[in-house]
């Protein structure tokens, strides 16, 4: 099990990035959230099986068709015991 925080920059707000991330994460049985940040990036916290987190990480490099990902920062994190499902915040 692993938990990773991603900060995604580029054209990622207003293009269904959070909803698409949620759909992908739910399909991978991950827990966590996706939320817009004031600086225009999207923060994604994903927790679950190593392979599932890595699959989401690869997808985050591109995101949904309308998005343009210019940067993807990855920060290893501690698991949040309060995570239940994957939500949009």
BAFI-18978 format. One record per residue: residue number from 1; residue in one letter; x, y, z of N, C-alpha, C in turn. Coordinates in Angstrom, 1 decimal. Example, Ala and Ser with C-alpha at 12.3 -4.5 7.8 and 13.67 -1.06 7.14 Angstrom:
2
<node><resi>1</resi><resn>a</resn><n_px>13.2</n_px><n_py>-5.7</n_py><n_pz>7.8</n_pz><ca_px>12.3</ca_px><ca_py>-4.5</ca_py><ca_pz>7.8</ca_pz><c_px>13.2</c_px><c_py>-3.3</c_py><c_pz>7.8</c_pz></node>
<node><resi>2</resi><resn>s</resn><n_px>12.8</n_px><n_py>-2.2</n_py><n_pz>7.1</n_pz><ca_px>13.7</ca_px><ca_py>-1.1</ca_py><ca_pz>7.1</ca_pz><c_px>12.9</c_px><c_py>0.0</c_py><c_pz>7.9</c_pz></node>
end
This chain:
89
<node><resi>1</resi><resn>x</resn><n_px>0.8</n_px><n_py>-1.2</n_py><n_pz>0.0</n_pz><ca_px>0.0</ca_px><ca_py>0.0</ca_py><ca_pz>0.0</ca_pz><c_px>0.9</c_px><c_py>1.2</c_py><c_pz>0.0</c_pz></node>
<node><resi>2</resi><resn>x</resn><n_px>0.4</n_px><n_py>2.2</n_py><n_pz>-0.8</n_pz><ca_px>1.2</ca_px><ca_py>3.5</ca_py><ca_pz>-0.8</ca_pz><c_px>0.2</c_px><c_py>4.7</c_py><c_pz>-0.9</c_pz></node>
<node><resi>3</resi><resn>x</resn><n_px>0.7</n_px><n_py>5.8</n_py><n_pz>-0.5</n_pz><ca_px>-0.1</ca_px><ca_py>7.0</ca_py><ca_pz>-0.6</ca_pz><c_px>0.8</c_px><c_py>8.1</c_py><c_pz>-1.2</c_pz></node>
<node><resi>4</resi><resn>x</resn><n_px>0.3</n_px><n_py>8.8</n_py><n_pz>-2.2</n_pz><ca_px>1.1</ca_px><ca_py>9.8</ca_py><ca_pz>-2.9</ca_pz><c_px>0.2</c_px><c_py>11.0</c_py><c_pz>-3.2</c_pz></node>
<node><resi>5</resi><resn>x</resn><n_px>0.9</n_px><n_py>12.2</n_py><n_pz>-3.0</n_pz><ca_px>0.2</ca_px><ca_py>13.4</ca_py><ca_pz>-3.3</ca_pz><c_px>0.8</c_px><c_py>13.9</c_py><c_pz>-4.6</c_pz></node>
<node><resi>6</resi><resn>x</resn><n_px>-0.1</n_px><n_py>14.3</n_py><n_pz>-5.6</n_pz><ca_px>0.4</ca_px><ca_py>14.8</ca_py><ca_pz>-6.8</ca_pz><c_px>-0.1</c_px><c_py>16.3</c_py><c_pz>-7.0</c_pz></node>
<node><resi>7</resi><resn>x</resn><n_px>0.7</n_px><n_py>17.1</n_py><n_pz>-7.5</n_pz><ca_px>0.3</ca_px><ca_py>18.5</ca_py><ca_pz>-7.9</ca_pz><c_px>0.5</c_px><c_py>18.6</c_py><c_pz>-9.4</c_pz></node>
<node><resi>8</resi><resn>x</resn><n_px>-0.7</n_px><n_py>18.8</n_py><n_pz>-10.0</n_pz><ca_px>-0.7</ca_px><ca_py>18.8</ca_py><ca_pz>-11.5</ca_pz><c_px>-0.9</c_px><c_py>20.2</c_py><c_pz>-12.0</c_pz></node>
<node><resi>9</resi><resn>x</resn><n_px>0.0</n_px><n_py>20.7</n_py><n_pz>-12.9</n_pz><ca_px>-0.1</ca_px><ca_py>22.0</ca_py><ca_pz>-13.4</ca_pz><c_px>-0.3</c_px><c_py>22.0</c_py><c_pz>-14.9</c_pz></node>
<node><resi>10</resi><resn>x</resn><n_px>-0.9</n_px><n_py>23.1</n_py><n_pz>-15.4</n_pz><ca_px>-1.1</ca_px><ca_py>23.3</ca_py><ca_pz>-16.9</ca_pz><c_px>-2.6</c_px><c_py>23.7</c_py><c_pz>-17.0</c_pz></node>
<node><resi>11</resi><resn>x</resn><n_px>-3.2</n_px><n_py>23.3</n_py><n_pz>-18.1</n_pz><ca_px>-4.6</ca_px><ca_py>23.5</ca_py><ca_pz>-18.3</ca_pz><c_px>-5.4</c_px><c_py>22.4</c_py><c_pz>-17.7</c_pz></node>
<node><resi>12</resi><resn>x</resn><n_px>-5.6</n_px><n_py>22.5</n_py><n_pz>-16.4</n_pz><ca_px>-6.2</ca_px><ca_py>21.4</ca_py><ca_pz>-15.6</ca_pz><c_px>-7.4</c_px><c_py>21.8</c_py><c_pz>-14.8</c_pz></node>
<node><resi>13</resi><resn>x</resn><n_px>-7.8</n_px><n_py>23.0</n_py><n_pz>-14.9</n_pz><ca_px>-9.1</ca_px><ca_py>23.5</ca_py><ca_pz>-14.2</ca_pz><c_px>-10.0</c_px><c_py>23.8</c_py><c_pz>-15.3</c_pz></node>
<node><resi>14</resi><resn>x</resn><n_px>-11.3</n_px><n_py>23.4</n_py><n_pz>-15.1</n_pz><ca_px>-12.3</ca_px><ca_py>23.7</ca_py><ca_pz>-16.1</ca_pz><c_px>-12.4</c_px><c_py>22.8</c_py><c_pz>-17.3</c_pz></node>
<node><resi>15</resi><resn>x</resn><n_px>-11.7</n_px><n_py>21.7</n_py><n_pz>-17.1</n_pz><ca_px>-11.6</ca_px><ca_py>20.7</ca_py><ca_pz>-18.3</ca_pz><c_px>-12.0</c_px><c_py>19.3</c_py><c_pz>-17.8</c_pz></node>
<node><resi>16</resi><resn>x</resn><n_px>-12.8</n_px><n_py>19.2</n_py><n_pz>-16.7</n_pz><ca_px>-13.2</ca_px><ca_py>17.9</ca_py><ca_pz>-16.2</ca_pz><c_px>-12.1</c_px><c_py>17.1</c_py><c_pz>-15.6</c_pz></node>
<node><resi>17</resi><resn>x</resn><n_px>-11.0</n_px><n_py>17.7</n_py><n_pz>-15.2</n_pz><ca_px>-9.8</ca_px><ca_py>17.0</ca_py><ca_pz>-14.7</ca_pz><c_px>-10.1</c_px><c_py>16.2</c_py><c_pz>-13.4</c_pz></node>
<node><resi>18</resi><resn>x</resn><n_px>-10.8</n_px><n_py>16.9</n_py><n_pz>-12.5</n_pz><ca_px>-11.1</ca_px><ca_py>16.3</ca_py><ca_pz>-11.2</ca_pz><c_px>-12.0</c_px><c_py>15.1</c_py><c_pz>-11.4</c_pz></node>
<node><resi>19</resi><resn>x</resn><n_px>-13.1</n_px><n_py>15.3</n_py><n_pz>-12.1</n_pz><ca_px>-14.1</ca_px><ca_py>14.3</ca_py><ca_pz>-12.3</ca_pz><c_px>-13.5</c_px><c_py>13.1</c_py><c_pz>-13.1</c_pz></node>
<node><resi>20</resi><resn>x</resn><n_px>-12.7</n_px><n_py>13.4</n_py><n_pz>-14.1</n_pz><ca_px>-12.0</ca_px><ca_py>12.3</ca_py><ca_pz>-14.8</ca_pz><c_px>-11.0</c_px><c_py>11.5</c_py><c_pz>-13.9</c_pz></node>
<node><resi>21</resi><resn>x</resn><n_px>-10.3</n_px><n_py>12.3</n_py><n_pz>-13.0</n_pz><ca_px>-9.4</ca_px><ca_py>11.6</ca_py><ca_pz>-12.1</ca_pz><c_px>-10.2</c_px><c_py>10.8</c_py><c_pz>-11.1</c_pz></node>
<node><resi>22</resi><resn>x</resn><n_px>-11.3</n_px><n_py>11.3</n_py><n_pz>-10.6</n_pz><ca_px>-12.1</ca_px><ca_py>10.5</ca_py><ca_pz>-9.7</ca_pz><c_px>-12.6</c_px><c_py>9.2</c_py><c_pz>-10.4</c_pz></node>
<node><resi>23</resi><resn>x</resn><n_px>-13.1</n_px><n_py>9.3</n_py><n_pz>-11.6</n_pz><ca_px>-13.5</ca_px><ca_py>8.1</ca_py><ca_pz>-12.3</ca_pz><c_px>-12.4</c_px><c_py>7.1</c_py><c_pz>-12.5</c_pz></node>
<node><resi>24</resi><resn>x</resn><n_px>-11.2</n_px><n_py>7.5</n_py><n_pz>-12.8</n_pz><ca_px>-10.0</ca_px><ca_py>6.6</ca_py><ca_pz>-13.0</ca_pz><c_px>-9.6</c_px><c_py>6.0</c_py><c_pz>-11.7</c_pz></node>
<node><resi>25</resi><resn>x</resn><n_px>-9.6</n_px><n_py>6.8</n_py><n_pz>-10.6</n_pz><ca_px>-9.2</ca_px><ca_py>6.3</ca_py><ca_pz>-9.3</ca_pz><c_px>-10.2</c_px><c_py>5.3</c_py><c_pz>-8.7</c_pz></node>
<node><resi>26</resi><resn>x</resn><n_px>-11.5</n_px><n_py>5.6</n_py><n_pz>-8.9</n_pz><ca_px>-12.5</ca_px><ca_py>4.6</ca_py><ca_pz>-8.4</ca_pz><c_px>-12.4</c_px><c_py>3.3</c_py><c_pz>-9.2</c_pz></node>
<node><resi>27</resi><resn>x</resn><n_px>-12.1</n_px><n_py>3.3</n_py><n_pz>-10.5</n_pz><ca_px>-11.9</ca_px><ca_py>2.1</ca_py><ca_pz>-11.2</ca_pz><c_px>-10.7</c_px><c_py>1.3</c_py><c_pz>-10.8</c_pz></node>
<node><resi>28</resi><resn>x</resn><n_px>-9.7</n_px><n_py>2.1</n_py><n_pz>-10.2</n_pz><ca_px>-8.5</ca_px><ca_py>1.4</ca_py><ca_pz>-9.7</ca_pz><c_px>-8.6</c_px><c_py>1.1</c_py><c_pz>-8.2</c_pz></node>
<node><resi>29</resi><resn>x</resn><n_px>-9.7</n_px><n_py>1.3</n_py><n_pz>-7.6</n_pz><ca_px>-10.0</ca_px><ca_py>1.0</ca_py><ca_pz>-6.2</ca_pz><c_px>-9.1</c_px><c_py>1.8</c_py><c_pz>-5.3</c_pz></node>
<node><resi>30</resi><resn>x</resn><n_px>-8.9</n_px><n_py>3.1</n_py><n_pz>-5.6</n_pz><ca_px>-8.0</ca_px><ca_py>4.0</ca_py><ca_pz>-4.8</ca_pz><c_px>-8.9</c_px><c_py>4.8</c_py><c_pz>-3.9</c_pz></node>
<node><resi>31</resi><resn>x</resn><n_px>-8.3</n_px><n_py>5.2</n_py><n_pz>-2.8</n_pz><ca_px>-9.0</ca_px><ca_py>6.2</ca_py><ca_pz>-1.9</ca_pz><c_px>-8.3</c_px><c_py>7.5</c_py><c_pz>-2.0</c_pz></node>
<node><resi>32</resi><resn>x</resn><n_px>-9.0</n_px><n_py>8.6</n_py><n_pz>-1.8</n_pz><ca_px>-8.3</ca_px><ca_py>9.9</ca_py><ca_pz>-1.8</ca_pz><c_px>-9.2</c_px><c_py>11.0</c_py><c_pz>-2.3</c_pz></node>
<node><resi>33</resi><resn>x</resn><n_px>-8.6</n_px><n_py>12.0</n_py><n_pz>-2.9</n_pz><ca_px>-9.4</ca_px><ca_py>13.1</ca_py><ca_pz>-3.4</ca_pz><c_px>-8.7</c_px><c_py>13.9</c_py><c_pz>-4.5</c_pz></node>
<node><resi>34</resi><resn>x</resn><n_px>-9.4</n_px><n_py>14.7</n_py><n_pz>-5.2</n_pz><ca_px>-8.9</ca_px><ca_py>15.6</ca_py><ca_pz>-6.2</ca_pz><c_px>-9.5</c_px><c_py>17.0</c_py><c_pz>-5.9</c_pz></node>
<node><resi>35</resi><resn>x</resn><n_px>-8.7</n_px><n_py>18.0</n_py><n_pz>-5.9</n_pz><ca_px>-9.2</ca_px><ca_py>19.4</ca_py><ca_pz>-5.6</ca_pz><c_px>-8.4</c_px><c_py>20.4</c_py><c_pz>-6.3</c_pz></node>
<node><resi>36</resi><resn>x</resn><n_px>-9.2</n_px><n_py>21.5</n_py><n_pz>-6.7</n_pz><ca_px>-8.5</ca_px><ca_py>22.7</ca_py><ca_pz>-7.3</ca_pz><c_px>-7.8</c_px><c_py>23.4</c_py><c_pz>-6.3</c_pz></node>
<node><resi>37</resi><resn>x</resn><n_px>-6.6</n_px><n_py>24.0</n_py><n_pz>-6.7</n_pz><ca_px>-5.9</ca_px><ca_py>24.9</ca_py><ca_pz>-5.8</ca_pz><c_px>-6.0</c_px><c_py>26.3</c_py><c_pz>-6.4</c_pz></node>
<node><resi>38</resi><resn>x</resn><n_px>-5.8</n_px><n_py>27.3</n_py><n_pz>-5.5</n_pz><ca_px>-5.9</ca_px><ca_py>28.7</ca_py><ca_pz>-5.9</ca_pz><c_px>-4.9</c_px><c_py>29.1</c_py><c_pz>-6.9</c_pz></node>
<node><resi>39</resi><resn>x</resn><n_px>-3.8</n_px><n_py>28.4</n_py><n_pz>-7.0</n_pz><ca_px>-2.8</ca_px><ca_py>28.8</ca_py><ca_pz>-8.0</ca_pz><c_px>-3.0</c_px><c_py>28.2</c_py><c_pz>-9.4</c_pz></node>
<node><resi>40</resi><resn>x</resn><n_px>-4.2</n_px><n_py>27.5</n_py><n_pz>-9.6</n_pz><ca_px>-4.5</ca_px><ca_py>26.9</ca_py><ca_pz>-10.9</ca_pz><c_px>-4.2</c_px><c_py>25.5</c_py><c_pz>-11.1</c_pz></node>
<node><resi>41</resi><resn>x</resn><n_px>-3.5</n_px><n_py>24.9</n_py><n_pz>-10.1</n_pz><ca_px>-3.1</ca_px><ca_py>23.5</ca_py><ca_pz>-10.2</ca_pz><c_px>-4.2</c_px><c_py>22.6</c_py><c_pz>-9.6</c_pz></node>
<node><resi>42</resi><resn>x</resn><n_px>-4.2</n_px><n_py>21.3</n_py><n_pz>-9.8</n_pz><ca_px>-5.0</ca_px><ca_py>20.4</ca_py><ca_pz>-9.2</ca_pz><c_px>-4.2</c_px><c_py>19.5</c_py><c_pz>-8.2</c_pz></node>
<node><resi>43</resi><resn>x</resn><n_px>-4.7</n_px><n_py>19.3</n_py><n_pz>-7.0</n_pz><ca_px>-4.0</ca_px><ca_py>18.4</ca_py><ca_pz>-6.1</ca_pz><c_px>-4.8</c_px><c_py>17.1</c_py><c_pz>-6.1</c_pz></node>
<node><resi>44</resi><resn>x</resn><n_px>-4.0</n_px><n_py>16.0</n_py><n_pz>-6.1</n_pz><ca_px>-4.6</ca_px><ca_py>14.7</ca_py><ca_pz>-6.1</ca_pz><c_px>-3.9</c_px><c_py>13.9</c_py><c_pz>-5.0</c_pz></node>
<node><resi>45</resi><resn>x</resn><n_px>-4.6</n_px><n_py>13.3</n_py><n_pz>-4.1</n_pz><ca_px>-4.1</ca_px><ca_py>12.4</ca_py><ca_pz>-3.1</ca_pz><c_px>-4.6</c_px><c_py>11.1</c_py><c_pz>-3.4</c_pz></node>
<node><resi>46</resi><resn>x</resn><n_px>-3.8</n_px><n_py>10.1</n_py><n_pz>-3.6</n_pz><ca_px>-4.2</ca_px><ca_py>8.7</ca_py><ca_pz>-4.0</ca_pz><c_px>-3.6</c_px><c_py>7.7</c_py><c_pz>-3.0</c_pz></node>
<node><resi>47</resi><resn>x</resn><n_px>-4.4</n_px><n_py>6.8</n_py><n_pz>-2.5</n_pz><ca_px>-3.9</ca_px><ca_py>5.8</ca_py><ca_pz>-1.6</ca_pz><c_px>-4.5</c_px><c_py>4.5</c_py><c_pz>-2.0</c_pz></node>
<node><resi>48</resi><resn>x</resn><n_px>-3.6</n_px><n_py>3.4</n_py><n_pz>-2.0</n_pz><ca_px>-4.1</ca_px><ca_py>2.1</ca_py><ca_pz>-2.4</ca_pz><c_px>-2.9</c_px><c_py>1.2</c_py><c_pz>-2.8</c_pz></node>
<node><resi>49</resi><resn>x</resn><n_px>-3.2</n_px><n_py>0.2</n_py><n_pz>-3.5</n_pz><ca_px>-2.2</ca_px><ca_py>-0.8</ca_py><ca_pz>-3.9</ca_pz><c_px>-1.2</c_px><c_py>-0.1</c_py><c_pz>-4.8</c_pz></node>
<node><resi>50</resi><resn>x</resn><n_px>0.1</n_px><n_py>-0.5</n_py><n_pz>-4.7</n_pz><ca_px>1.2</ca_px><ca_py>0.2</ca_py><ca_pz>-5.4</ca_pz><c_px>0.9</c_px><c_py>0.3</c_py><c_pz>-6.9</c_pz></node>
<node><resi>51</resi><resn>x</resn><n_px>0.5</n_px><n_py>-0.8</n_py><n_pz>-7.5</n_pz><ca_px>0.3</ca_px><ca_py>-0.8</ca_py><ca_pz>-9.0</ca_pz><c_px>-0.8</c_px><c_py>0.1</c_py><c_pz>-9.4</c_pz></node>
<node><resi>52</resi><resn>x</resn><n_px>-1.8</n_px><n_py>0.2</n_py><n_pz>-8.6</n_pz><ca_px>-3.0</ca_px><ca_py>1.1</ca_py><ca_pz>-8.9</ca_pz><c_px>-2.5</c_px><c_py>2.5</c_py><c_pz>-8.8</c_pz></node>
<node><resi>53</resi><resn>x</resn><n_px>-1.8</n_px><n_py>2.9</n_py><n_pz>-7.8</n_pz><ca_px>-1.3</ca_px><ca_py>4.3</ca_py><ca_pz>-7.6</ca_pz><c_px>-0.4</c_px><c_py>4.6</c_py><c_pz>-8.8</c_pz></node>
<node><resi>54</resi><resn>x</resn><n_px>0.5</n_px><n_py>3.7</n_py><n_pz>-9.2</n_pz><ca_px>1.4</ca_px><ca_py>3.9</ca_py><ca_pz>-10.3</ca_pz><c_px>0.6</c_px><c_py>4.1</c_py><c_pz>-11.7</c_pz></node>
<node><resi>55</resi><resn>x</resn><n_px>-0.5</n_px><n_py>3.3</n_py><n_pz>-11.8</n_pz><ca_px>-1.3</ca_px><ca_py>3.4</ca_py><ca_pz>-13.0</ca_pz><c_px>-1.9</c_px><c_py>4.8</c_py><c_pz>-13.1</c_pz></node>
<node><resi>56</resi><resn>x</resn><n_px>-2.4</n_px><n_py>5.3</n_py><n_pz>-11.9</n_pz><ca_px>-3.0</ca_px><ca_py>6.6</ca_py><ca_pz>-11.9</ca_pz><c_px>-1.9</c_px><c_py>7.7</c_py><c_pz>-12.2</c_pz></node>
<node><resi>57</resi><resn>x</resn><n_px>-0.7</n_px><n_py>7.5</n_py><n_pz>-11.6</n_pz><ca_px>0.3</ca_px><ca_py>8.4</ca_py><ca_pz>-11.8</ca_pz><c_px>0.7</c_px><c_py>8.6</c_py><c_pz>-13.3</c_pz></node>
<node><resi>58</resi><resn>x</resn><n_px>0.7</n_px><n_py>7.5</n_py><n_pz>-14.0</n_pz><ca_px>0.9</ca_px><ca_py>7.5</ca_py><ca_pz>-15.5</ca_pz><c_px>-0.2</c_px><c_py>8.3</c_py><c_pz>-16.2</c_pz></node>
<node><resi>59</resi><resn>x</resn><n_px>-1.4</n_px><n_py>8.0</n_py><n_pz>-15.8</n_pz><ca_px>-2.6</ca_px><ca_py>8.7</ca_py><ca_pz>-16.4</ca_pz><c_px>-2.5</c_px><c_py>10.2</c_py><c_pz>-16.2</c_pz></node>
<node><resi>60</resi><resn>x</resn><n_px>-2.1</n_px><n_py>10.6</n_py><n_pz>-15.0</n_pz><ca_px>-2.0</ca_px><ca_py>12.0</ca_py><ca_pz>-14.6</ca_pz><c_px>-1.0</c_px><c_py>12.8</c_py><c_pz>-15.5</c_pz></node>
<node><resi>61</resi><resn>x</resn><n_px>-0.1</n_px><n_py>12.2</n_py><n_pz>-16.1</n_pz><ca_px>0.8</ca_px><ca_py>12.9</ca_py><ca_pz>-17.0</ca_pz><c_px>0.0</c_px><c_py>13.5</c_py><c_pz>-18.2</c_pz></node>
<node><resi>62</resi><resn>x</resn><n_px>-1.2</n_px><n_py>12.9</n_py><n_pz>-18.5</n_pz><ca_px>-1.9</ca_px><ca_py>13.4</ca_py><ca_pz>-19.7</ca_pz><c_px>-3.3</c_px><c_py>13.9</c_py><c_pz>-19.3</c_pz></node>
<node><resi>63</resi><resn>x</resn><n_px>-4.0</n_px><n_py>13.2</n_py><n_pz>-18.4</n_pz><ca_px>-5.3</ca_px><ca_py>13.6</ca_py><ca_pz>-17.9</ca_pz><c_px>-6.3</c_px><c_py>13.4</c_py><c_pz>-19.0</c_pz></node>
<node><resi>64</resi><resn>x</resn><n_px>-7.5</n_px><n_py>14.0</n_py><n_pz>-18.9</n_pz><ca_px>-8.6</ca_px><ca_py>13.8</ca_py><ca_pz>-19.9</ca_pz><c_px>-8.2</c_px><c_py>14.6</c_py><c_pz>-21.2</c_pz></node>
<node><resi>65</resi><resn>x</resn><n_px>-8.9</n_px><n_py>14.3</n_py><n_pz>-22.3</n_pz><ca_px>-8.6</ca_px><ca_py>14.9</ca_py><ca_pz>-23.6</ca_pz><c_px>-8.5</c_px><c_py>16.4</c_py><c_pz>-23.6</c_pz></node>
<node><resi>66</resi><resn>x</resn><n_px>-9.3</n_px><n_py>17.1</n_py><n_pz>-22.8</n_pz><ca_px>-9.4</ca_px><ca_py>18.5</ca_py><ca_pz>-22.9</ca_pz><c_px>-8.2</c_px><c_py>19.2</c_py><c_pz>-22.1</c_pz></node>
<node><resi>67</resi><resn>x</resn><n_px>-7.5</n_px><n_py>18.4</n_py><n_pz>-21.3</n_pz><ca_px>-6.5</ca_px><ca_py>19.0</ca_py><ca_pz>-20.4</ca_pz><c_px>-5.1</c_px><c_py>19.0</c_py><c_pz>-21.1</c_pz></node>
<node><resi>68</resi><resn>x</resn><n_px>-4.2</n_px><n_py>19.9</n_py><n_pz>-20.6</n_pz><ca_px>-2.9</ca_px><ca_py>19.9</ca_py><ca_pz>-21.0</ca_pz><c_px>-2.0</c_px><c_py>20.0</c_py><c_pz>-19.7</c_pz></node>
<node><resi>69</resi><resn>x</resn><n_px>-1.3</n_px><n_py>18.9</n_py><n_pz>-19.5</n_pz><ca_px>-0.5</ca_px><ca_py>18.8</ca_py><ca_pz>-18.3</ca_pz><c_px>0.9</c_px><c_py>19.2</c_py><c_pz>-18.6</c_pz></node>
<node><resi>70</resi><resn>x</resn><n_px>1.3</n_px><n_py>20.3</n_py><n_pz>-17.9</n_pz><ca_px>2.7</ca_px><ca_py>20.9</ca_py><ca_pz>-18.1</ca_pz><c_px>3.7</c_px><c_py>20.4</c_py><c_pz>-17.1</c_pz></node>
<node><resi>71</resi><resn>x</resn><n_px>3.1</n_px><n_py>20.1</n_py><n_pz>-15.9</n_pz><ca_px>4.0</ca_px><ca_py>19.7</ca_py><ca_pz>-14.8</ca_pz><c_px>3.2</c_px><c_py>18.7</c_py><c_pz>-13.9</c_pz></node>
<node><resi>72</resi><resn>x</resn><n_px>4.0</n_px><n_py>17.8</n_py><n_pz>-13.3</n_pz><ca_px>3.4</ca_px><ca_py>16.8</ca_py><ca_pz>-12.4</ca_pz><c_px>4.4</c_px><c_py>16.6</c_py><c_pz>-11.3</c_pz></node>
<node><resi>73</resi><resn>x</resn><n_px>4.1</n_px><n_py>17.1</n_py><n_pz>-10.1</n_pz><ca_px>5.0</ca_px><ca_py>17.0</ca_py><ca_pz>-9.0</ca_pz><c_px>4.4</c_px><c_py>15.8</c_py><c_pz>-8.1</c_pz></node>
<node><resi>74</resi><resn>x</resn><n_px>5.3</n_px><n_py>15.0</n_py><n_pz>-7.7</n_pz><ca_px>5.0</ca_px><ca_py>13.8</ca_py><ca_pz>-6.9</ca_pz><c_px>5.6</c_px><c_py>13.9</c_py><c_pz>-5.5</c_pz></node>
<node><resi>75</resi><resn>x</resn><n_px>4.8</n_px><n_py>13.7</n_py><n_pz>-4.5</n_pz><ca_px>5.3</ca_px><ca_py>13.8</ca_py><ca_pz>-3.1</ca_pz><c_px>4.8</c_px><c_py>12.5</c_py><c_pz>-2.4</c_pz></node>
<node><resi>76</resi><resn>x</resn><n_px>5.7</n_px><n_py>11.7</n_py><n_pz>-1.9</n_pz><ca_px>5.3</ca_px><ca_py>10.5</ca_py><ca_pz>-1.1</ca_pz><c_px>4.6</c_px><c_py>11.0</c_py><c_pz>0.2</c_pz></node>
<node><resi>77</resi><resn>x</resn><n_px>3.6</n_px><n_py>10.4</n_py><n_pz>0.6</n_pz><ca_px>2.8</ca_px><ca_py>10.8</ca_py><ca_pz>1.8</ca_pz><c_px>2.5</c_px><c_py>9.7</c_py><c_pz>2.7</c_pz></node>
<node><resi>78</resi><resn>x</resn><n_px>2.1</n_px><n_py>10.1</n_py><n_pz>3.9</n_pz><ca_px>1.6</ca_px><ca_py>9.1</ca_py><ca_pz>4.9</ca_pz><c_px>0.1</c_px><c_py>8.8</c_py><c_pz>4.6</c_pz></node>
<node><resi>79</resi><resn>x</resn><n_px>-0.3</n_px><n_py>7.6</n_py><n_pz>4.8</n_pz><ca_px>-1.7</ca_px><ca_py>7.3</ca_py><ca_pz>4.6</ca_pz><c_px>-2.6</c_px><c_py>8.0</c_py><c_pz>5.5</c_pz></node>
<node><resi>80</resi><resn>x</resn><n_px>-3.7</n_px><n_py>8.5</n_py><n_pz>5.1</n_pz><ca_px>-4.7</ca_px><ca_py>9.2</ca_py><ca_pz>5.9</ca_pz><c_px>-5.7</c_px><c_py>8.2</c_py><c_pz>6.3</c_pz></node>
<node><resi>81</resi><resn>x</resn><n_px>-5.8</n_px><n_py>7.8</n_py><n_pz>7.6</n_pz><ca_px>-6.8</ca_px><ca_py>6.8</ca_py><ca_pz>8.0</ca_pz><c_px>-8.2</c_px><c_py>7.3</c_py><c_pz>7.8</c_pz></node>
<node><resi>82</resi><resn>x</resn><n_px>-8.5</n_px><n_py>8.6</n_py><n_pz>7.5</n_pz><ca_px>-9.8</ca_px><ca_py>9.1</ca_py><ca_pz>7.4</ca_pz><c_px>-10.3</c_px><c_py>9.0</c_py><c_pz>5.9</c_pz></node>
<node><resi>83</resi><resn>x</resn><n_px>-9.5</n_px><n_py>8.5</n_py><n_pz>5.0</n_pz><ca_px>-9.9</ca_px><ca_py>8.4</ca_py><ca_pz>3.6</ca_pz><c_px>-10.9</c_px><c_py>7.3</c_py><c_pz>3.4</c_pz></node>
<node><resi>84</resi><resn>x</resn><n_px>-12.0</n_px><n_py>7.6</n_py><n_pz>2.8</n_pz><ca_px>-13.1</ca_px><ca_py>6.6</ca_py><ca_pz>2.5</ca_pz><c_px>-13.6</c_px><c_py>6.9</c_py><c_pz>1.1</c_pz></node>
<node><resi>85</resi><resn>x</resn><n_px>-13.2</n_px><n_py>6.1</n_py><n_pz>0.1</n_pz><ca_px>-13.5</ca_px><ca_py>6.3</ca_py><ca_pz>-1.2</ca_pz><c_px>-12.7</c_px><c_py>7.4</c_py><c_pz>-1.9</c_pz></node>
<node><resi>86</resi><resn>x</resn><n_px>-13.1</n_px><n_py>7.9</n_py><n_pz>-3.0</n_pz><ca_px>-12.4</ca_px><ca_py>8.9</ca_py><ca_pz>-3.7</ca_pz><c_px>-13.3</c_px><c_py>10.0</c_py><c_pz>-4.0</c_pz></node>
<node><resi>87</resi><resn>x</resn><n_px>-13.0</n_px><n_py>11.2</n_py><n_pz>-3.5</n_pz><ca_px>-14.0</ca_px><ca_py>12.3</ca_py><ca_pz>-3.7</ca_pz><c_px>-13.4</c_px><c_py>13.5</c_py><c_pz>-4.4</c_pz></node>
<node><resi>88</resi><resn>x</resn><n_px>-14.3</n_px><n_py>14.4</n_py><n_pz>-4.9</n_pz><ca_px>-13.9</ca_px><ca_py>15.7</ca_py><ca_pz>-5.5</ca_pz><c_px>-14.1</c_px><c_py>16.7</c_py><c_pz>-4.4</c_pz></node>
<node><resi>89</resi><resn>x</resn><n_px>-13.1</n_px><n_py>17.5</n_py><n_pz>-4.1</n_pz><ca_px>-13.3</ca_px><ca_py>18.5</ca_py><ca_pz>-3.0</ca_pz><c_px>-13.2</c_px><c_py>19.9</c_py><c_pz>-3.7</c_pz></node>
end
